[in-house]
Amino acid sequence: MRLLAVAGEYSGDTHGGALLRGLAQHLPGLEVSGIGGPAMTAAGLTPLYPFSALQVHGLVEVLRHLPRLYRLLWSLERRLREHAPDALLLIDYPGFNLKLARAAKRLGIPVLFYSSPQVWAWRRGRIAQIAAAVDKLFVLFPFEVPLYEAAGVDVEFHGHPLVERQADAAAVAAVRAALPPDDGIPLIALMPGSRGSELRRNLPGILAGVALAQAQGLRARYVLPLAEGLDQAAAEAMIARSGLAATLLPGAFLPVLQLADLAVVASGTATLQVAMAGIPFIVVYRVSPLTYALARRMAYVQHLSIVNIMAGREIVPELVQEAFTPQRLGRTLLALAGDPARQAQMREALADTTGRLGAPGAYERTAAAMAAYLRQRPARQATG
């Protein structure tokens, strides 16, 4: 069997690598080509174009890259026509991948889509697009299933893969040894995001807010588990300017989750992982003013953090855009750190919410379901 697979971001590449390994176990002789990063390539993907060709973020920022992205899209559409793979596997990255899905639909090529776009948060018109172009949808959250079923989409939930991600004991011990002595004071993790733009926009405000809380009496240790690939020198310079004694540990995100008592986290996947670890935290985020204005106009949800969206209420405080100031963050952190009862309530709510995400083994179950679908699916005629 031959698949064309496309992921446009590193998170999608992680998903894709695990899924391709699982599919290979169920589909002997599987051949996969397309676009992916190091994880998908290691799992057997033959790259057709550089992964970096799809590395674009932000509503406004994407505009200047549109000509290049469309050239890449047309090239992949041509490959669908000329090489006719048995199926198209798309992983997140909806702005690009849904266009490619429509082309595959016209050619009668089955389309599998993993990790739904956040239609429950914004751009609900995409539900109709997915119903028209995707043959099988695999979602990461259980509340997404009835939303898509109501639109006639063939959808399945097999658990969230982050449930099983954690550091090994040796990695945790190494991070513990690198931190200042405990001395009975909490460890606060500072997590500004995994992209360079997030580091620049979020970290200075995080550091300034925490420094204000410390000046007002907060006693704590601070650790910044810098995401891999980010500019370590830039982060060190920001820490130095803030005057905060924070330990910078590149690539230590998972070990820190087992050690931190509190956290300040940029909105994104990290908030879900922090929630799964049961760490009380504060969500912060800042983007360009125009990007934020456009996003707010299209948003359907009151909250930004997926944890609060899943719960249908505010479990963790959110400081977004104009509300994300050093003063607001300092006050919010000081209040949370000084209220053990609130921390306990937050841990209980986080456990209840993230407990709905299924047991470990999500990738294995999803790959088995994908393989079963592809094996039993009858041939389909092109739709014109």
N, C-alpha and C positions, 0 to 999 in steps of 0.2 A: 504494500500500500504506500502511496506517495501523498504527503501532506505539504501544503504551503502554510507556514506559520509566521505570524507577525506580532511582536511586542515592541512598544515604543519607549518604555521607561524601565529603569532598573528594577522596580518592584514587579513589573510585568515579566521581566527576564527571569527573576527568581521563580515566579509562578510557572513560567514556561519551561524552565529547566527541570523542575520537579515533575511536571505533567509529561514531558517528553520521555523522561526516564520510565515513568509508569506505563506510558503507552507502548514503549518498546518491549516491555515484558508481556504485554497482552497481544501485540501485533508483530510477530516475527517478520523480519525483513523490512520493517518500516523505514522509509526514506523521508527525511524532512529537510526542506530548504526554506529560505525566507529571510526575515530580519529579526535579530535577537542579539543579546549581549553575551557575556562570558558564560553564564549559567546554561543558556540554551545551546551555545556552541559546544560546551563540554558534554552536553547530553546528546549530541549527534546532529545538531542543526548545521547544514551547509549554508553559510551566509551568502546572500546575493548582493547585499549592499551593506555599508558600514552601519553599525548600530547608532553611531553618533548622528547619522543623517536625520533621525527622528527626535533628537534631543531638543525640544522646544517647550517652554512653559509660559503660562499666563495668557489671559484673554487678549491683552493688547500686544504683548511681546511677540505673539505668533504671527502678526500681520506681515512683518517684513520677511518672514520665512515662507510665506504662502507659495510663491512661484516655485521654489525648490521642492516643497512638499507635494505640490501637484504633479511635478515632473516625475517624482518617485512613485506617486500613486498610479499615474498612467503607465509607467513601466511595469508595475506589478499587475495591473489589469491586462496588459499585453501578455505577460507570462501566463496568466490564467487561461487566456484564449489559446495560446500556442502550445502549452504543456499540459493543460487539463489535469491538475492533480485530483486525487480521489476526494479530497476534502480541504477546506480552508479552516485553520485554527487561529482565531484572533483573541488576543489577550489585552483587555482593557483598551486604553488609548482610543476612545470612541470617535473623536473628531475625524481621525484618519481611517480607522478600521471599519466604521459603519459604511463609509463610502466604498471601501473595497468589498465589503459584504454584499452591497447592492450589485456590484459587477459580477460577483460569483453567482448570485441568485439568477441573474439574467442568463448565465451560462449553464445553469443546472448543476452547479458544484455545491455540495452540502457545506453549510457554514456552522461551525461550533464557536461559541463566544464564551470566554471565561472572564469573570470579574465584571459584573454589570456596571455601566456608567451610573452615576448617582442621580437617576431620574427622580427619585423620591425627594431630592434636595433642590434640583433645578432642572430646567429644560425637559419637562415631561413629554414634550412632543417627540422625544426620542423613543418613547415606548412604542409608538406606531411605526417608527423606522425599524426598530428591532423586530417587531412582529412581522414586518414585511420582508426582512432580509436575512434573519437568523433562524436556522432550523432547530438548534438546540442551545439553550442558554444555561450556564452554570453560575450561580450567584454565591456570594460570600456571607450573606446575612439572611436569616430565616424570614424576616419581615418582607423581604423582596418577593418571595414566592407568590403570595396572593395578589400582589400588585401586578405582576406580569401575567399570571393566570387569567386575571380579569380581562386582559387584552388578547387572550388567545395564544400566548407564547408558551412553547414547550420548555419548561424551566425546572431545574432541580437544584436543591441545596444539599451538599454533602459535608458541611462543616467548614469552619474557617481555619486556614493553615497556620495562622499565628498561634493557635492554641498550643501547639507542640514545640514552639521555638523557645529554647532557653540555653543558657551557657552551661558548660560542664564545670565540675567542682574545681579543677585546676585553674581555669580562667577566673573564676570568682575569687579564689585564694590570691592570685596574682594581683588583681585589682585591689583587694582588701589591703594587701601589703603596700601598695603604692599610695594609699590614702593617708592623711594625717591620723594620729591616734584618736580613738573613739572619744574618750574623756566624757562619756555620758551625754553627748550632744548629738542632735540628729544630722543625718547626711542628706543634703538636698541636691538633687540632680537637676542640671540646667541643660535643656535640650532644645536648641534653636531651630532645628530642622536639618534635612539631609541635602539641601541644595545650596549652592553658593549664594544665590539671591536671598534665600531665607537666612543664611548666616549673617549677611550684611544688614538685612532689615530687622531681624529679631534679636540678635545677640546683644547689641549695645543697649537696647531697652531693658532686656532681661537683667543684664549686669547692673545697670543703673538702679533698677527697682530693688534688686536684692541688696545692693549696697545701702540704699535708703533704709530698708528694713533692718539691716545690721546696725546702722547708726542709731536706730530707735530701740535697740535692745535685743534683736534676734541673735541668739548664739547657735551657730551651726557650722558644719563643714560643707564645702561645696565641690561638686565634681561636674565636669563637662565632658561627657563621652562623645567626642567629636566624630561625626559620621565619616566613613572612609571616603577619600577623594576630595575632601574639603581642605581649604588652605589653612594649614596649621599655624603658619607664621602670622596670618591675619587674625586668627582667633587669639593667639598669644598676645598680640598687640592690643586687641580690644580688652582683654582681661587686665593687662598692665595699665591701660588708661583708666579703667574703672576703679582701680585700687583694691579690688576684691581678691582675697586669697582663694582662688579656685584652682583645683587640680585638673589639668587638661589631660585626658586619656583617649587618644584616637582609637576608634574601633572597639570601644569597651561598652557599647550600649547594652548588650544582653547581660553581662556580669553585673553592671550597675543596677539593673532591674531587680537583682536579688539582694542588693545591699541598701538601696536608698530608702529613706523614711518619708520624704516628700519630694515633689518635683514641680518644675515649671517647664511646660512642654508646648512647642509650636504645634498648631493644629495639623493633623495628618495621621498617617498610619501609626506613628509613635504613640499617640494618645491611646489607641486601642491596646497596644502592648503594655503601656504603663498601667492601664486599667486592669488588664489580665493579671498583672503582678500584684494588684491590690494596693498600689501606692496612691495615697491622696495627692491630687495635683491641681494645678491651675493651667488653663489653656490660654495661650497668647497667639496673636498672629497679626502681621501687617503686610500688605501688598501695595502696589502703586495705587494712587487715588482713583484713577480711571478704571483700573481692573476691579477695584472694590465696588465702585459705583455700579458698574455693569452687572457684577455678580449679585449684588443686593436686589437689583431690579428684577432679576430672573429667579431669585430664590423662593422656594416654597416652604422652607422650614425656619423655625425660630432660632434654632441653635446651630452652631458651627461644628462642634465636636461630635463625632460619631457616637460616642458614649452617651451624650445627652440626647441625641436623636433617637437612639435605640430605646432609651428609658422613657422618652416622651416628656422629660422634665430636666431641669438643671441639677445634675448631680455634682458636677465640677464647675467652678466659676470660669467664665470666659471673658477675656479682655481682648477685644478685637478692634483693629484700626485706631480710631480716635480714642477709644477707651483704653488702649494699651499705652499707658504712660508710666514712667518710673514711679510717680506718686501713687497711682492706683494699684500697681503691682506690689509696691512696698507695703501698702496698707493691707491688701488682700492676703499676702504671704504672712505678714506678721499676725493677722487674725487667725489664719488657719494653723500656723505653727503653735499658737498659744491656746488652742482649743482641742484637747484630746478627745472629747466627746464627739465633736464634729468630725474629726478624723475617723473615729470608729464607725460613725454613721455612713461616712463616705465609702469606707472599705466594704461595709455590708451591701450598700447599693451597687458598688462596682462588681462585687462577686455575683450578685443576683443578675445583673445585666449581662455580663460577659459569660455567665454560665449557659446562656442560650446558644452559644456558638458551636456546640458540638464537641465530640471527643477527638483526641489525636487521630491522625490518619486521613485527613481531608484530601490530600493530594492523591493518595492511593485509591480511595473510594471514587474520586472524580475521574481519574484516569481509567479505572475499570468501567465506569459508566460510559465514558466517551468511546472506549473500544467496543463495548457491547452495542452501542448505537451505530457505530460505523460498520460493524460486521453484519448487522441485520437490516440495515437501511437499503431499500430497493433503489435501483437507478432512477433518476429523475430527469425529466426532459427540460431543456432550456426554455425560458419564458420570453424569449425575444430580445 
